[in-house]
Amino acid sequence: LKEFKMMKKLTKPKEKIDPTLLRISLIFAFGALAPIFDSTMVNIAIQTMTRDMHTTISVMQWTITGYTLMMGITVPLAGWATDRFNGKWIYSFSLVLFLIGSLFSAISTTITTLIIGRLIQGTGTGMLIPALSTLIMRAANGKNIGAVMSTVAIPTMIGPVLGPVLGAFIISNANWHMMFWVNVPLTLVGLLLIFFGVPTMPAINPKLKIDFLGIGLLAGFFAGMILGISNYSSSKSLFNQDDVLLEIVLGVLALLMYVLYAVIKPDKAIVPLNIFKYKNLNLTTILMMLTGITTNGPMMLLPLYFQGVRGQSVLSAGIIMGSQAIGMFFTRSQAGKLTDRIGPKWVVIVGLLITLLATMPFVWFDTSTAIWLLVSVLFIRGLGMGAMSVPLMTAAYIGMPKEKIGQATVITRILQSVGGAAGSAILSTIIVNVATSYPKKTPLLTVANSYNIGFAWSCGFTLLMFIPAWFLSVKKSKNIKIEIN
């Protein structure tokens, strides 16, 4: 009888995603395509834009730093807005902001106007991505969250596949302005789909007052950390860089002041400290920050490695990078379904193991390594990254009451962005230090060796992720209890 019950359980039909929820998820996912495309295309076009605008890499870097900065600053505001207003209109407003920023960037003729356009884009993206996760989680109401998050992750699957290739193709056959014009039709179609295909998503707390002080302090923490990390120079000691130290200290002080404020005014704080009583959220925030380092850092290194060390063209580098994204595409949907069945712990651990093993070869790859081997390893690395990303997004909300989802999203998004900025800065610093401290026989060999060391550090950060991952829940996502108002 026991065996019969077990067989019956195993052969029980899978619970299907509600058609309305699936439609909403797909429409919201389509709306996020343009921001994902944009970020991957701009990264590969930095050198071209720098040359065309007759500026320096350090100045042009503000098109990325400023974008990231505005994303992080607006994340807390997005958390409040999705609780206070109709979710459908908040998502639409965010997309409109991104559209305005894209138009501004597309018609830019000076570096100043381009940076302003990117700041507007970052503001729209900073509100759109948290709203996407929060609204979908609420609509799912705790059912099939892994499968739903796999659907939401479609932009991050397609974007890295097509983004670098599309960006490289545009640069090779047109000009960089066209990268921003591509956003316009995508965004307009997304807005139309939202208007006609997404039902009203009422506010869960229409009387919620905006926490100006809390939002300001969290924004100050993010801004201080991002500016300090971005402005750090490996050419001199940290303690001889007063501006960097000041920015980081101010960021830490802003965080400490927020903690004190949240203790004194727990009912007013935009992210109350009692949210950290949920174990999975604490573990996920650590993992998300480390993920920012282990994914964003190498994502920044790889195009530079292929172009600077391997001598590949922009288009070739984009196509090679696409193999990693194809790997992510293959595993994300299955990882979501598996998370619904066995919980996030083992799915994340297996994904981490694959990612680690596929990053290690770059520690030894050199200028003569065959292209087919590079593509194969990147594809396998993508399989691992895809396997761990969806379970991580799901794990943060296990055991989370419905009214806390927006607050949880604020925390995870801020720390993931800080980790991403830190990853790029840390690995860049390591590469420069190795290249200047340990010269080889030729400059090319020196650069190649510095990248090897950079990837070794990336492996080290990936190893660290196994510690918090081991303590993740094995609870199935279908058991998540979300209260309904």
LUMNUVO-92442 format. One record per residue (C-alpha): x, y, z. Coordinates in Angstrom, 2 decimals, m for minus. Layout:
% residues N
> x_y_z
> X_Y_Z $
...
***
This chain:
% residues 485
> x_y_z
> 0.00_0.00_0.00 $
> 2.86_2.33_0.84 $
> 4.51_1.69_m2.52 $
> 1.17_2.26_m4.29 $
> 0.72_5.64_m2.59 $
> 4.26_6.61_m3.53 $
> 3.69_5.66_m7.18 $
> 0.42_7.58_m7.18 $
> 2.20_10.64_m5.84 $
> 4.91_10.40_m8.49 $
> 2.43_9.99_m11.31 $
> 0.14_12.76_m10.09 $
> m0.49_15.29_m12.88 $
> 1.55_18.46_m12.61 $
> m0.29_21.55_m11.51 $
> m0.55_23.90_m14.48 $
> 0.13_27.62_m14.34 $
> m3.04_29.69_m14.41 $
> m3.49_31.05_m18.00 $
> m4.04_34.61_m16.77 $
> m0.89_34.48_m14.65 $
> 1.06_33.06_m17.59 $
> m0.18_35.86_m19.87 $
> 0.74_38.55_m17.33 $
> 4.18_36.99_m16.79 $
> 4.93_36.85_m20.52 $
> 3.79_40.44_m21.09 $
> 5.86_41.76_m18.19 $
> 8.81_39.69_m19.38 $
> 8.50_41.19_m22.88 $
> 8.47_44.67_m21.37 $
> 11.83_43.96_m19.72 $
> 13.47_42.88_m22.99 $
> 14.53_46.38_m24.01 $
> 16.42_47.18_m20.75 $
> 18.20_43.81_m20.87 $
> 19.12_44.25_m24.54 $
> 20.29_47.78_m23.83 $
> 22.70_46.87_m21.02 $
> 24.34_44.02_m22.96 $
> 24.69_46.10_m26.13 $
> 26.17_49.16_m24.41 $
> 28.83_47.07_m22.64 $
> 30.21_45.82_m25.93 $
> 30.10_49.29_m27.55 $
> 32.08_51.27_m24.95 $
> 35.28_51.46_m27.01 $
> 33.43_52.52_m30.17 $
> 31.42_55.23_m28.39 $
> 34.57_56.53_m26.67 $
> 36.34_56.92_m30.00 $
> 33.38_58.52_m31.78 $
> 32.78_61.08_m29.02 $
> 36.49_61.89_m28.65 $
> 36.49_61.27_m24.92 $
> 38.21_58.89_m22.51 $
> 37.22_55.46_m21.20 $
> 37.00_56.87_m17.66 $
> 34.46_59.49_m18.78 $
> 32.55_57.07_m21.00 $
> 32.40_54.64_m18.08 $
> 29.86_57.00_m16.52 $
> 27.33_55.84_m19.09 $
> 27.44_52.52_m17.21 $
> 28.22_53.77_m13.68 $
> 25.51_56.44_m13.85 $
> 23.00_53.92_m15.20 $
> 23.81_51.50_m12.36 $
> 23.71_54.31_m9.81 $
> 20.23_55.45_m10.78 $
> 19.02_51.85_m10.86 $
> 20.05_51.35_m7.24 $
> 18.77_54.71_m6.00 $
> 15.29_54.11_m7.42 $
> 14.91_50.52_m6.16 $
> 13.60_51.60_m2.71 $
> 11.20_54.01_m4.41 $
> 9.90_51.14_m6.56 $
> 9.23_49.09_m3.43 $
> 7.04_51.84_m1.99 $
> 5.29_52.62_m5.29 $
> 4.24_49.01_m5.98 $
> 2.62_48.86_m2.54 $
> 0.98_52.28_m2.79 $
> m0.32_52.44_m6.38 $
> m1.86_50.29_m9.10 $
> 0.91_47.88_m10.14 $
> m0.04_47.98_m13.82 $
> 0.48_51.75_m14.01 $
> 3.73_51.68_m12.03 $
> 5.18_49.15_m14.46 $
> 3.95_51.22_m17.43 $
> 5.39_54.44_m15.96 $
> 8.77_52.74_m15.52 $
> 8.73_51.62_m19.14 $
> 7.85_55.14_m20.32 $
> 10.82_56.53_m18.38 $
> 13.10_54.01_m20.05 $
> 11.66_54.99_m23.44 $
> 12.38_58.69_m22.79 $
> 15.94_57.86_m21.75 $
> 16.43_55.74_m24.87 $
> 15.26_58.57_m27.14 $
> 17.53_61.01_m25.33 $
> 20.50_58.67_m25.76 $
> 19.70_57.95_m29.41 $
> 19.85_61.62_m30.42 $
> 22.88_62.46_m28.26 $
> 25.76_64.24_m29.95 $
> 27.81_64.95_m26.80 $
> 28.96_62.80_m23.91 $
> 26.97_64.98_m21.48 $
> 23.65_64.38_m23.20 $
> 24.43_60.67_m23.56 $
> 25.10_60.35_m19.82 $
> 21.85_62.21_m19.05 $
> 19.95_59.81_m21.29 $
> 21.55_56.86_m19.54 $
> 20.61_58.29_m16.14 $
> 16.97_58.47_m17.22 $
> 17.18_54.92_m18.57 $
> 18.64_53.74_m15.27 $
> 15.82_55.38_m13.34 $
> 13.21_53.58_m15.44 $
> 15.02_50.24_m15.18 $
> 15.53_50.67_m11.45 $
> 11.76_50.88_m10.98 $
> 10.80_48.35_m13.66 $
> 12.84_45.30_m12.61 $
> 11.78_45.28_m8.90 $
> 8.17_45.97_m9.92 $
> 8.35_43.01_m12.30 $
> 9.44_40.57_m9.57 $
> 7.08_41.95_m6.91 $
> 3.93_42.05_m9.05 $
> 4.47_38.59_m10.52 $
> 5.09_37.08_m7.08 $
> 1.86_38.62_m5.80 $
> m0.10_37.44_m8.81 $
> 1.30_33.91_m8.42 $
> 0.00_33.78_m4.83 $
> 2.56_31.18_m3.83 $
> 1.82_28.59_m6.54 $
> 4.36_27.23_m9.05 $
> 6.74_30.04_m8.24 $
> 9.72_28.28_m9.82 $
> 7.91_27.89_m13.13 $
> 6.63_31.46_m12.96 $
> 10.08_32.87_m12.23 $
> 11.43_30.87_m15.18 $
> 8.95_32.74_m17.37 $
> 9.92_36.08_m15.86 $
> 13.58_35.21_m16.49 $
> 13.00_35.01_m20.27 $
> 14.47_38.50_m20.88 $
> 17.66_37.59_m19.05 $
> 17.87_34.45_m21.16 $
> 17.26_36.08_m24.53 $
> 19.02_39.37_m23.77 $
> 22.54_38.00_m23.23 $
> 22.13_35.72_m26.28 $
> 21.01_38.37_m28.76 $
> 22.24_41.54_m27.04 $
> 26.00_41.23_m27.70 $
> 25.42_39.86_m31.20 $
> 22.87_42.55_m32.07 $
> 25.06_45.27_m30.57 $
> 28.13_44.05_m32.45 $
> 26.14_43.78_m35.71 $
> 24.83_47.34_m35.31 $
> 28.30_48.73_m34.59 $
> 29.77_46.87_m37.55 $
> 27.07_47.90_m40.05 $
> 25.55_51.14_m38.74 $
> 26.43_53.35_m35.75 $
> 26.03_53.13_m32.00 $
> 23.00_55.49_m32.02 $
> 20.98_52.67_m33.57 $
> 21.43_50.60_m30.39 $
> 19.17_53.03_m28.57 $
> 16.70_53.36_m31.45 $
> 16.14_49.59_m31.25 $
> 14.62_50.13_m27.80 $
> 11.84_52.35_m29.15 $
> 9.67_49.79_m31.03 $
> 10.26_47.14_m28.34 $
> 9.14_49.53_m25.60 $
> 6.10_50.78_m27.53 $
> 4.91_47.22_m28.23 $
> 5.47_46.38_m24.56 $
> 3.33_49.33_m23.47 $
> 0.51_48.30_m25.81 $
> 0.58_44.73_m24.51 $
> 0.44_45.95_m20.92 $
> m2.44_48.33_m21.65 $
> m4.62_45.70_m23.35 $
> m3.38_42.44_m21.81 $
> m2.74_43.09_m18.12 $
> m5.67_43.47_m15.71 $
> m5.78_46.10_m12.99 $
> m3.40_45.23_m10.15 $
> m4.74_47.16_m7.12 $
> m2.44_48.60_m4.48 $
> m2.07_46.43_m1.39 $
> m1.70_49.52_0.85 $
> m3.31_52.58_m0.79 $
> m2.69_54.76_2.27 $
> 1.00_53.92_2.60 $
> 3.01_57.10_3.17 $
> 6.31_57.56_1.44 $
> 9.32_57.12_3.71 $
> 11.54_59.91_2.42 $
> 14.17_59.47_5.12 $
> 14.40_55.68_4.72 $
> 14.56_55.89_0.91 $
> 17.17_58.64_1.13 $
> 19.39_56.67_3.52 $
> 19.21_53.47_1.47 $
> 19.92_55.48_m1.69 $
> 22.86_57.10_0.11 $
> 24.25_53.69_1.05 $
> 23.99_52.46_m2.51 $
> 25.39_55.65_m4.05 $
> 28.34_55.79_m1.66 $
> 29.31_52.16_m2.26 $
> 28.90_52.31_m6.05 $
> 30.82_55.59_m6.42 $
> 33.59_54.43_m4.11 $
> 33.98_51.09_m5.87 $
> 33.80_52.66_m9.34 $
> 36.32_55.43_m8.57 $
> 38.86_53.17_m6.89 $
> 42.21_53.14_m8.66 $
> 44.63_50.24_m8.36 $
> 47.57_52.51_m9.13 $
> 47.81_53.75_m5.53 $
> 46.92_52.69_m2.01 $
> 43.28_52.85_m0.91 $
> 44.31_55.06_2.03 $
> 45.80_57.58_m0.38 $
> 42.49_57.98_m2.21 $
> 40.56_60.39_m0.01 $
> 37.60_60.68_m2.38 $
> 37.11_56.91_m2.52 $
> 37.41_56.51_1.25 $
> 34.96_59.36_1.80 $
> 32.36_57.86_m0.55 $
> 32.58_54.41_1.01 $
> 32.51_55.78_4.58 $
> 29.48_57.93_3.77 $
> 27.76_54.89_2.26 $
> 28.42_52.80_5.39 $
> 27.27_55.67_7.64 $
> 24.05_55.96_5.63 $
> 23.41_52.25_6.18 $
> 24.11_52.50_9.93 $
> 21.80_55.51_10.20 $
> 19.09_53.57_8.39 $
> 19.43_50.66_10.83 $
> 19.13_53.08_13.77 $
> 16.14_54.77_12.14 $
> 14.44_51.42_11.48 $
> 14.93_50.46_15.15 $
> 13.42_53.71_16.40 $
> 10.62_53.93_13.79 $
> 9.89_50.30_12.79 $
> 6.39_51.16_11.54 $
> 7.61_53.90_9.21 $
> 10.78_52.35_7.75 $
> 10.38_51.31_4.11 $
> 12.24_48.07_4.88 $
> 11.61_47.09_8.53 $
> 14.37_45.09_10.16 $
> 12.00_42.29_11.17 $
> 12.04_41.14_7.54 $
> 15.40_39.57_8.28 $
> 13.75_36.98_10.50 $
> 13.19_34.96_7.31 $
> 16.24_32.70_6.99 $
> 15.97_32.19_3.26 $
> 15.91_35.92_2.60 $
> 19.13_36.40_4.62 $
> 20.87_33.59_2.76 $
> 19.59_34.79_m0.61 $
> 20.79_38.37_m0.09 $
> 24.31_37.05_0.59 $
> 24.14_34.78_m2.44 $
> 22.73_37.53_m4.68 $
> 25.57_39.87_m3.72 $
> 28.17_37.17_m4.41 $
> 26.36_36.32_m7.66 $
> 26.81_39.92_m8.73 $
> 30.57_39.47_m8.25 $
> 30.85_36.03_m9.88 $
> 28.66_36.85_m12.90 $
> 29.04_40.60_m13.56 $
> 32.80_40.52_m13.10 $
> 33.45_37.80_m15.69 $
> 30.76_39.25_m17.99 $
> 32.84_42.43_m18.02 $
> 36.12_40.53_m18.43 $
> 35.12_38.19_m21.23 $
> 34.47_40.73_m24.05 $
> 37.72_42.54_m23.16 $
> 39.56_39.21_m23.06 $
> 38.32_38.15_m26.48 $
> 39.08_41.51_m28.09 $
> 42.24_42.50_m26.21 $
> 43.96_39.13_m25.77 $
> 42.48_36.96_m28.49 $
> 42.26_39.72_m31.09 $
> 38.65_38.92_m31.99 $
> 36.44_41.47_m33.73 $
> 33.50_43.02_m31.91 $
> 31.08_40.80_m33.83 $
> 33.11_37.63_m33.16 $
> 33.31_38.45_m29.44 $
> 29.56_38.95_m29.33 $
> 28.89_35.62_m31.03 $
> 31.29_33.77_m28.71 $
> 29.64_35.38_m25.66 $
> 26.29_34.22_m27.01 $
> 27.25_30.58_m26.38 $
> 27.17_31.20_m22.62 $
> 23.72_32.74_m22.85 $
> 22.45_29.80_m24.93 $
> 23.53_27.52_m22.10 $
> 21.54_29.67_m19.65 $
> 18.54_29.38_m21.93 $
> 18.61_25.57_m21.82 $
> 18.59_25.18_m18.04 $
> 16.46_28.02_m16.65 $
> 13.02_26.58_m17.32 $
> 13.98_23.13_m16.04 $
> 15.62_24.66_m12.97 $
> 12.37_26.47_m12.17 $
> 10.31_23.29_m12.44 $
> 12.82_21.36_m10.35 $
> 12.76_24.05_m7.67 $
> 8.98_23.66_m7.43 $
> 9.48_19.93_m6.78 $
> 12.52_19.70_m4.46 $
> 13.20_23.25_m3.27 $
> 16.07_25.58_m4.21 $
> 18.99_24.15_m2.19 $
> 20.26_21.31_m4.38 $
> 19.41_23.05_m7.64 $
> 21.54_26.04_m6.61 $
> 24.42_23.83_m5.42 $
> 24.52_21.84_m8.67 $
> 24.37_25.07_m10.68 $
> 27.23_26.52_m8.63 $
> 29.33_23.40_m9.15 $
> 28.87_23.50_m12.94 $
> 29.64_27.24_m13.01 $
> 32.79_26.75_m10.96 $
> 34.09_23.86_m13.08 $
> 33.43_25.80_m16.30 $
> 35.16_28.95_m15.01 $
> 38.32_27.14_m13.93 $
> 39.62_26.47_m17.49 $
> 39.95_30.24_m18.04 $
> 42.65_30.20_m15.36 $
> 44.83_28.26_m17.85 $
> 43.53_29.34_m21.26 $
> 46.04_31.30_m23.32 $
> 46.29_33.07_m26.67 $
> 46.52_29.75_m28.56 $
> 43.47_28.03_m27.03 $
> 41.10_26.83_m29.77 $
> 37.93_28.85_m30.31 $
> 35.75_25.73_m30.23 $
> 37.04_24.96_m26.73 $
> 36.29_28.50_m25.54 $
> 32.75_28.29_m26.93 $
> 32.15_24.86_m25.39 $
> 33.33_25.92_m21.94 $
> 31.24_29.08_m22.06 $
> 28.18_27.04_m23.04 $
> 28.70_24.77_m20.03 $
> 29.24_27.79_m17.80 $
> 25.92_29.16_m19.03 $
> 24.23_25.88_m18.09 $
> 25.42_26.34_m14.52 $
> 24.49_30.02_m14.31 $
> 21.01_29.30_m15.65 $
> 20.53_26.44_m13.21 $
> 21.26_28.57_m10.14 $
> 19.67_31.90_m11.08 $
> 15.96_30.98_m11.00 $
> 16.16_29.02_m7.71 $
> 17.92_32.00_m6.13 $
> 15.14_34.36_m7.20 $
> 12.59_31.89_m5.86 $
> 14.35_31.17_m2.56 $
> 14.11_34.77_m1.35 $
> 10.32_34.53_m1.11 $
> 9.95_31.16_0.61 $
> 7.81_31.66_3.72 $
> 7.33_35.34_2.86 $
> 3.95_37.02_3.62 $
> 2.44_38.82_0.65 $
> 2.84_42.28_2.14 $
> 6.59_41.72_2.64 $
> 7.40_40.82_m0.96 $
> 8.10_44.41_m2.05 $
> 10.45_44.94_0.90 $
> 12.30_41.70_0.16 $
> 12.74_42.75_m3.47 $
> 14.27_46.08_m2.39 $
> 16.91_44.33_m0.26 $
> 17.88_41.68_m2.82 $
> 18.07_44.14_m5.73 $
> 20.23_46.67_m3.87 $
> 22.75_44.09_m2.69 $
> 22.85_42.36_m6.08 $
> 23.67_45.70_m7.73 $
> 26.37_46.47_m5.15 $
> 27.84_43.01_m5.74 $
> 27.76_43.53_m9.50 $
> 29.61_46.83_m9.25 $
> 32.07_45.34_m6.78 $
> 32.71_42.36_m9.06 $
> 33.65_44.56_m12.01 $
> 35.83_46.82_m9.86 $
> 37.58_44.00_m7.98 $
> 38.45_41.95_m11.05 $
> 39.54_45.04_m13.02 $
> 41.85_46.02_m10.16 $
> 43.33_42.53_m9.96 $
> 44.02_42.48_m13.71 $
> 45.77_45.87_m13.65 $
> 47.84_44.97_m10.59 $
> 48.99_41.65_m12.06 $
> 49.79_43.23_m15.42 $
> 51.97_45.91_m13.81 $
> 53.57_43.82_m11.06 $
> 54.39_40.58_m12.85 $
> 55.52_41.42_m16.42 $
> 56.12_38.57_m18.86 $
> 58.29_38.46_m21.95 $
> 55.78_40.32_m24.11 $
> 52.94_42.75_m23.31 $
> 50.37_40.33_m24.75 $
> 51.50_37.50_m22.46 $
> 51.39_39.90_m19.52 $
> 47.78_40.83_m20.27 $
> 46.80_37.20_m20.86 $
> 48.29_36.17_m17.50 $
> 46.49_38.99_m15.70 $
> 43.16_37.74_m17.05 $
> 44.03_34.21_m15.88 $
> 44.50_35.55_m12.34 $
> 41.26_37.51_m12.59 $
> 39.32_34.36_m13.45 $
> 41.04_32.54_m10.56 $
> 39.64_35.14_m8.16 $
> 36.22_34.66_m9.73 $
> 36.50_30.94_m8.93 $
> 37.34_31.84_m5.34 $
> 34.19_33.97_m4.95 $
> 32.15_31.16_m6.50 $
> 33.53_28.74_m3.90 $
> 32.35_31.09_m1.13 $
> 28.80_30.79_m2.42 $
> 28.63_27.12_m1.44 $
> 28.57_28.06_2.26 $
> 25.26_30.01_2.34 $
> 23.83_27.78_m0.42 $
> 24.20_24.73_1.86 $
> 21.72_26.26_4.34 $
> 19.02_27.10_1.79 $
> 15.58_25.59_2.21 $
> 14.56_22.26_0.74 $
> 10.93_23.32_1.10 $
> 8.99_23.12_m2.17 $
> 7.89_26.46_m3.55 $
> 4.31_25.27_m3.82 $
> 4.26_25.25_m0.01 $
> 5.04_28.94_0.22 $
> 2.35_30.61_2.23 $
> 1.39_34.04_1.03 $
> m1.44_35.79_2.78 $
> m4.22_37.18_0.62 $
> m5.63_40.57_1.51 $
***
